[in-house]
Amino acid sequence: MKNKIVLAGIALTVVTGGAWGWFVAWPTHSIEKIVRNGLKDPDSAKFANVKYFRETKSGCGSVNSKNSMGGYVGNVLFVADLDDGSVEFSSPGNSSGDYVALANDLKFMELRIKNCPAK
């Protein structure tokens, strides 16, 4: 009888641990799914530093994926909103001094600061 109780306890721990692991990983998985939907080649996405912020229900990180010509564009920052499923990307680079691009970069950074506060 004692062996059955111990075995049942181990089984419950394994099942609960697996479920808890999925519960913890679920926001990150959902963020990556939202970001993939906004890419030209979703299967090529390589994610880095993906973090979920419970307070804002948003996720931030960077992604490197292929463009329409098949080449990787380099790491691009993103902000994904889990509530409405939207995603915003930073510009891949702006060394030209284009004021419209700079304004877009500023808008993105304001969104990132609002949704992904530094801890």
N, C-alpha and C positions, 0 to 999 in steps of 0.2 A: 504494500500500500504506500509506504514511504517513497519507494522508487517511482511509482506512478505520479505522485504529487510533485516530486522533483522534476520528472520528465515533462509534466504539464507546465510547470513554471518556466523551464528552459524554452519550451515551444512558444509560450506566451511572450517571453522576452524577445525571441527571434522575430516573431510576427510583429510585435509592437515596435521593435527597433527598426524594422524595415519600413513600416508605415510612417514612423516618425522621421526617418531619413527622407522619404518622399515628400512629406509635408514641408520639411525645411528646404528641399531643393525645388519645390513646385514654383515659387515666385521666379527664380532664376530661369527655369525652363520656359515659363510663360513669357518672360521678357525676351528671351532669345527667339521664341516663336513670332512675337510681334515684330521684332527687328527683321527677321528673315522675310516676312511678308513685304517689307519695304525695299528689298534688294533686287537687282536685276538677275543675279545668280544665287538664289538662297542656299543651294547645296555647298557653295564654296566658302561660306561664312566661317571665319575664325574669330572667336570672341576672346576678349581679355578684360580683366578687372570688372566683371559684371557684378553690380551690387544692387540690392533691393532696399528701398527705404519705406518702411511700414507707414510712417507718418504721412507721406505724400502719395503712397501707393504707386510709386514710380521706380524705374530702374535706370541706371546709368552704366556706361562702360565704353568700350571701343570695339570696333569690328573691322576686319579686313576681308574684303570679298572681291570677286572678279567683276569687271565692268563689261559692257557689251562687246568689247574687242577681245575679251578673254584674259586680260592682264589684271593682276591685283593692284588695287588703287592705293594701298597703304592704310594704316589705322585711321579710322574716322570715329570721332566721339558721337555718342547717341544718348537721347533721353527718351524712354518709352513710358507711356502712361497705361497702367493696367486697367484703370477704370473705363476709358473710352477706346483703348487699343491703338492710340496714335503713337507715332514715333517721329522724332526730329533728329536730323543729322547735322553735324558741323560741316563746314566747307573743307574739302581735302587739302586745301592750301591756298593762301592768298598773299602772294608777294608782289602783286601788280599795283596795289594801292587803289584798287577799284572801290569807290565809296559805297556802292550798292552792296558789294560783297562784304565790306567791313560792317555795314549796318546789319546785314544778315547774321554775321558772326556775333555781333553784340547782342542781337535778339536771342540767338541760340545760347550764349553764355548766361544771359539773364534767366532763361528758362532752366538751364542746368543748375544755377545757384538756388533757384526757388524750389526745384523738385529733388535735388540731390545735395542736401546740405553737408558741408564738411563736418566731420565729427572730431 
